[in-house]
Amino acid sequence: MKRNFWRSLVAVVAGNAIYFSLMRYLPPRGQHQPFQIDWGLAVDFWVCLFCYGLVRMIR
C-alpha cells in the first residue's frame, strides 16, 4: 500500500510540474482557470495519468 501511494504521489507531482510548465503554450481551452471545472483539468489529469504509467513501467 505504501508503494502505491509513493508511485501516485510522484506521478501527480511530476504531471502537475509538466502541465504547469507547458500551460502557457497550450490553447486557451487547454489552460486551467482557478476555481473552475474546465478542459484544463482534463488535460492535467491525462498528463498525470501518463506519468503514472511511466512510473509503473520503470518500476
C-alpha positions, -999 to 999 in steps of 0.1 A, spaced: 0 0 0 28 24 8 45 17 -26 13 26 -45 10 58 -25 45 69 -34 40 60 -70 9 80 -72 25 110 -54 54 110 -78 31 108 -108 9 137 -96 38 159 -87 56 152 -119 24 155 -140 15 188 -125 50 202 -129 49 192 -166 14 206 -171 20 239 -154 53 244 -172 36 239 -205 3 255 -197 12 289 -213 19 272 -246 -15 254 -247 -45 268 -265 -68 288 -243 -93 259 -238 -65 237 -225 -54 262 -199 -68 257 -164 -86 286 -148 -85 286 -109 -117 275 -91 -134 263 -123 -140 229 -138 -127 232 -173 -108 213 -201 -75 223 -184 -83 199 -156 -89 171 -181 -55 179 -198 -38 179 -163 -55 146 -154 -42 129 -186 -7 142 -181 -7 128 -145 -21 95 -158 6 93 -184 32 100 -157 17 73 -135 20 48 -164 57 58 -169 63 53 -132 47 18 -133 67 8 -163 100 20 -148 94 0 -116 
